[in-house]
Amino acid sequence: MFKIGDFARLNRVTVKALRYYDSLGLLQPEKIDSFTGYRYYSASQMPRLNRIVSLKDIGFSLDEIALILNSNMDSKQIQILLELKHSEISDRVRSEQARLDRIEAFIKICKQEAYIMKYDIVLKEVEPLKVATLRDTIPSYSEQGHLWEELVEHIEKYGVRIVPPCMVIYHNTGYKEESVDAEVVEPIDEDLPDTERIKVKELEGIKEMVCVVHQGSYQTLHMGYNAISKWIEENKYEIVGPQRELYLKGEWITSDPNEYITEIQFPVRKIESYN
């Protein structure tokens, strides 16, 4: 038999841990000297200690370990518990990876905002355009993929050619985090039938459209919006209609979001009297 200190050294655990396992009934000494109170452990207890350490290392709580070891579970039952733990840890890893991705994206944004990105703000006239559109209320700005799928499927059904770039028109007055009134738009070169949801029309021309081209992921578009907002205020214009986002380069061309190119457009007019 081994004194508690020797047993701890041989198994690379602390004496404190052995005493705690004893108090929980996980691993009790083989013998306690009634006179000195010394705890003694035997070599036959090492496999149980190794199992405690192994189960603890893969994420089982001591209460769970006690249940496993003290309830005489067979190998099949232990396998089920291990599979459940595997699933639990996998979910946690995915969650933490998603959090890491958000942190990395935020780091990139901070780096980009650390210097003043040069934007060329342009005031131009936009010509009328034949388009097929689908307008609907979506939960958030990013949840518009199903609208594009429905619109493109209808256009391709009739063999009509799409004339890039595609765009979204946001009809909400002001910014909304939910219930976004979005109209996805594909320019086309000929007519095709309408449906209850999809309409073919001439998108009105805009005499004065203030525009800025932004390169970067959609998560950094706010920088372009900030630049165009500053220009509108400084040059004494006012917004007179819904903004457009034209997607010049996106995921259909590159897998790198930093290479996306988006043009932001706002219809404006000069404020006649500005106090």
C-alpha positions as CSV (number, residue, x, y, z in Angstrom):
1,M,0.0,0.0,0.0
2,F,1.0,3.6,-0.5
3,K,0.7,6.6,1.8
4,I,-1.5,9.3,0.3
5,G,1.5,11.5,-0.7
6,D,3.2,8.6,-2.5
7,F,0.0,7.6,-4.2
8,A,-0.6,11.2,-5.3
9,R,2.9,11.4,-6.7
10,L,2.7,8.2,-8.6
11,N,-0.6,9.2,-10.3
12,R,0.3,12.9,-10.8
13,V,-2.6,14.2,-8.8
14,T,-2.6,16.4,-5.7
15,V,-3.1,15.2,-2.2
16,K,-5.9,17.9,-2.0
17,A,-7.7,16.2,-4.9
18,L,-7.5,12.8,-3.3
19,R,-8.9,14.1,-0.1
20,Y,-11.7,15.8,-2.1
21,Y,-12.5,12.6,-4.0
22,D,-12.7,10.8,-0.7
23,S,-15.2,13.3,0.7
24,L,-17.4,12.8,-2.4
25,G,-17.2,9.0,-2.1
26,L,-15.4,8.8,-5.5
27,L,-12.2,7.2,-4.3
28,Q,-11.9,6.3,-0.7
29,P,-8.6,5.0,0.9
30,E,-8.1,1.3,1.1
31,K,-7.2,1.7,4.7
32,I,-7.0,4.5,7.3
33,D,-4.7,3.9,10.2
34,S,-6.8,4.2,13.3
35,F,-4.0,5.5,15.4
36,T,-2.2,7.9,13.1
37,G,-5.1,8.7,10.7
38,Y,-2.8,8.1,7.7
39,R,-4.6,7.2,4.5
40,Y,-3.3,4.3,2.5
41,Y,-4.2,3.5,-1.1
42,S,-3.4,0.3,-3.1
43,A,-2.3,-0.2,-6.7
44,S,-5.6,-1.8,-7.5
45,Q,-7.3,1.6,-7.1
46,M,-5.1,3.3,-9.8
47,P,-7.5,2.3,-12.7
48,R,-10.4,3.9,-10.9
49,L,-8.4,7.1,-10.2
50,N,-7.3,7.1,-13.9
51,R,-10.9,6.9,-15.0
52,I,-11.9,9.8,-12.7
53,V,-9.1,11.9,-14.1
54,S,-9.9,11.0,-17.7
55,L,-13.7,11.7,-17.3
56,K,-13.0,15.0,-15.5
57,D,-10.5,16.0,-18.3
58,I,-13.1,15.5,-21.0
59,G,-15.7,17.7,-19.3
60,F,-17.7,15.5,-16.9
61,S,-18.5,17.0,-13.5
62,L,-17.6,15.1,-10.4
63,D,-21.3,14.5,-9.7
64,E,-21.6,12.9,-13.2
65,I,-18.4,10.9,-12.6
66,A,-19.8,9.6,-9.3
67,L,-23.0,8.6,-11.1
68,I,-21.0,6.7,-13.8
69,L,-18.7,4.9,-11.4
70,N,-21.1,4.2,-8.5
71,S,-24.1,2.9,-10.5
72,N,-22.3,0.0,-12.2
73,M,-23.1,1.2,-15.7
74,D,-22.2,-1.2,-18.5
75,S,-20.1,-0.2,-21.4
76,K,-23.1,0.5,-23.6
77,Q,-24.6,3.0,-21.1
78,I,-21.2,4.7,-20.7
79,Q,-20.9,4.9,-24.5
80,I,-24.2,6.7,-24.6
81,L,-23.1,9.2,-22.0
82,L,-19.8,9.8,-23.9
83,E,-21.7,10.4,-27.1
84,L,-24.0,12.9,-25.4
85,K,-20.9,14.7,-23.9
86,H,-19.4,14.7,-27.4
87,S,-22.5,16.3,-28.8
88,E,-22.5,18.9,-26.0
89,I,-18.9,19.8,-26.5
90,S,-19.3,20.0,-30.3
91,D,-22.2,22.5,-29.9
92,R,-20.0,24.5,-27.5
93,V,-17.1,24.5,-30.0
94,R,-19.4,25.7,-32.8
95,S,-20.8,28.4,-30.6
96,E,-17.3,29.6,-29.6
97,Q,-16.1,29.4,-33.2
98,A,-19.0,31.6,-34.2
99,R,-18.0,34.0,-31.4
100,L,-14.4,34.0,-32.6
101,D,-15.5,34.8,-36.1
102,R,-17.5,37.8,-34.8
103,I,-14.4,38.9,-32.8
104,E,-12.2,38.6,-35.9
105,A,-14.7,40.6,-38.0
106,F,-14.9,43.3,-35.3
107,I,-11.1,43.5,-35.2
108,K,-11.1,44.0,-39.0
109,I,-13.7,46.7,-38.6
110,C,-11.6,48.4,-35.9
111,K,-8.5,48.3,-38.1
112,Q,-10.4,49.8,-41.0
113,E,-11.8,52.6,-38.8
114,A,-8.4,53.3,-37.4
115,Y,-7.6,55.2,-40.6
116,I,-9.8,57.5,-42.7
117,M,-10.9,55.6,-45.7
118,K,-11.0,57.8,-48.8
119,Y,-14.4,57.9,-50.3
120,D,-15.2,59.7,-53.6
121,I,-18.7,61.0,-53.2
122,V,-20.4,61.6,-56.6
123,L,-23.6,63.4,-57.4
124,K,-25.0,62.1,-60.7
125,E,-28.2,61.6,-62.7
126,V,-29.5,58.0,-62.8
127,E,-31.3,56.9,-65.9
128,P,-34.6,55.0,-65.9
129,L,-34.1,51.2,-66.0
130,K,-36.3,48.2,-67.0
131,V,-36.3,45.9,-64.0
132,A,-38.0,42.9,-62.4
133,T,-38.5,43.3,-58.7
134,L,-39.8,41.5,-55.7
135,R,-40.8,43.6,-52.6
136,D,-41.4,42.0,-49.2
137,T,-40.9,42.6,-45.5
138,I,-38.0,40.6,-44.2
139,P,-36.9,39.9,-40.6
140,S,-33.5,41.6,-41.0
141,Y,-31.2,43.1,-43.7
142,S,-29.2,39.9,-44.1
143,E,-32.3,37.6,-44.5
144,Q,-33.1,38.3,-48.1
145,G,-31.6,35.3,-49.9
146,H,-35.0,33.7,-50.5
147,L,-36.2,36.8,-52.3
148,W,-33.3,36.7,-54.7
149,E,-33.9,33.0,-55.4
150,E,-37.5,33.5,-56.1
151,L,-36.8,36.5,-58.4
152,V,-34.0,34.9,-60.4
153,E,-35.8,31.6,-60.8
154,H,-38.8,33.5,-62.4
155,I,-36.5,35.4,-64.7
156,E,-34.6,32.3,-65.8
157,K,-37.8,30.5,-66.4
158,Y,-38.5,32.8,-69.4
159,G,-34.9,32.9,-70.6
160,V,-34.7,36.7,-70.0
161,R,-31.2,38.1,-69.7
162,I,-30.2,39.8,-66.4
163,V,-28.2,43.0,-66.9
164,P,-25.9,43.5,-63.8
165,P,-25.6,45.0,-61.3
166,C,-28.5,43.8,-59.1
167,M,-29.6,46.0,-56.3
168,V,-31.8,46.3,-53.2
169,I,-34.1,49.3,-52.5
170,Y,-34.9,49.8,-48.8
171,H,-38.2,51.6,-48.4
172,N,-38.2,52.1,-44.6
173,T,-37.9,55.6,-43.4
174,G,-34.9,55.4,-41.2
175,Y,-33.0,52.3,-40.0
176,K,-34.8,49.3,-38.7
177,E,-33.3,46.2,-37.1
178,E,-36.4,44.1,-38.0
179,S,-39.4,44.1,-40.3
180,V,-37.3,45.6,-43.1
181,D,-39.2,46.7,-46.2
182,A,-36.9,45.5,-49.0
183,E,-37.3,45.4,-52.7
184,V,-34.8,43.2,-54.6
185,V,-34.2,44.3,-58.1
186,E,-32.7,42.7,-61.2
187,P,-32.3,44.8,-64.4
188,I,-33.5,43.0,-67.5
189,D,-33.3,43.5,-71.2
190,E,-36.8,42.5,-72.2
191,D,-40.3,42.0,-70.7
192,L,-41.6,38.9,-68.9
193,P,-44.9,38.1,-67.2
194,D,-45.7,39.4,-63.7
195,T,-46.8,37.3,-60.8
196,E,-48.6,38.2,-57.6
197,R,-45.2,39.0,-56.1
198,I,-42.9,39.7,-59.0
199,K,-43.4,42.9,-61.0
200,V,-41.7,44.1,-64.2
201,K,-41.6,47.9,-64.4
202,E,-39.4,50.9,-65.3
203,L,-37.4,52.0,-62.3
204,E,-37.7,55.7,-62.2
205,G,-34.7,57.9,-63.1
206,I,-33.3,60.1,-60.4
207,K,-32.1,63.6,-61.4
208,E,-29.8,64.0,-58.4
209,M,-28.4,60.8,-56.8
210,V,-25.6,61.0,-54.4
211,C,-23.4,57.9,-54.6
212,V,-20.4,56.3,-52.9
213,V,-18.6,53.1,-53.7
214,H,-17.5,50.9,-50.8
215,Q,-15.1,48.1,-50.9
216,G,-15.3,45.6,-48.1
217,S,-17.7,43.2,-46.3
218,Y,-21.3,44.0,-45.8
219,Q,-20.5,44.4,-42.1
220,T,-18.4,47.4,-42.9
221,L,-21.0,49.2,-45.1
222,H,-21.8,51.6,-42.3
223,M,-18.5,53.3,-43.1
224,G,-19.8,54.2,-46.6
225,Y,-23.1,55.3,-45.1
226,N,-21.2,57.5,-42.6
227,A,-19.3,59.1,-45.4
228,I,-22.3,59.8,-47.6
229,S,-24.3,61.1,-44.6
230,K,-21.5,63.6,-43.8
231,W,-21.4,64.7,-47.5
232,I,-25.2,65.3,-47.6
233,E,-25.1,67.4,-44.4
234,E,-22.0,69.4,-45.3
235,N,-23.3,70.2,-48.8
236,K,-26.8,71.1,-47.6
237,Y,-28.8,68.4,-49.4
238,E,-31.7,66.4,-48.1
239,I,-32.8,62.8,-48.8
240,V,-36.0,62.6,-50.8
241,G,-36.5,58.8,-51.3
242,P,-35.4,55.3,-50.5
243,Q,-31.7,54.4,-50.7
244,R,-30.4,51.8,-53.1
245,E,-27.5,49.3,-52.7
246,L,-26.0,48.1,-55.9
247,Y,-23.9,45.0,-55.7
248,L,-21.0,45.4,-58.1
249,K,-18.9,42.5,-56.8
250,G,-20.1,39.9,-54.2
251,E,-20.0,36.3,-53.2
252,W,-20.8,35.2,-56.8
253,I,-17.4,36.4,-57.9
254,T,-15.1,36.2,-54.8
255,S,-15.0,34.2,-51.6
256,D,-13.3,37.0,-49.8
257,P,-15.8,39.5,-48.3
258,N,-13.1,42.1,-48.1
259,E,-13.2,42.2,-52.0
260,Y,-16.9,42.9,-52.2
261,I,-17.8,46.2,-53.9
262,T,-21.1,47.9,-53.2
263,E,-22.4,51.3,-54.4
264,I,-24.7,53.1,-52.0
265,Q,-27.1,55.6,-53.6
266,F,-29.5,58.2,-52.1
267,P,-31.9,60.4,-54.1
268,V,-31.4,64.0,-52.8
269,R,-32.3,67.6,-53.5
270,K,-30.6,70.8,-52.6
271,I,-32.1,72.6,-49.6
272,E,-33.2,76.0,-50.8
273,S,-33.0,77.8,-47.5
274,Y,-30.6,76.4,-44.9
275,N,-30.4,78.0,-41.5
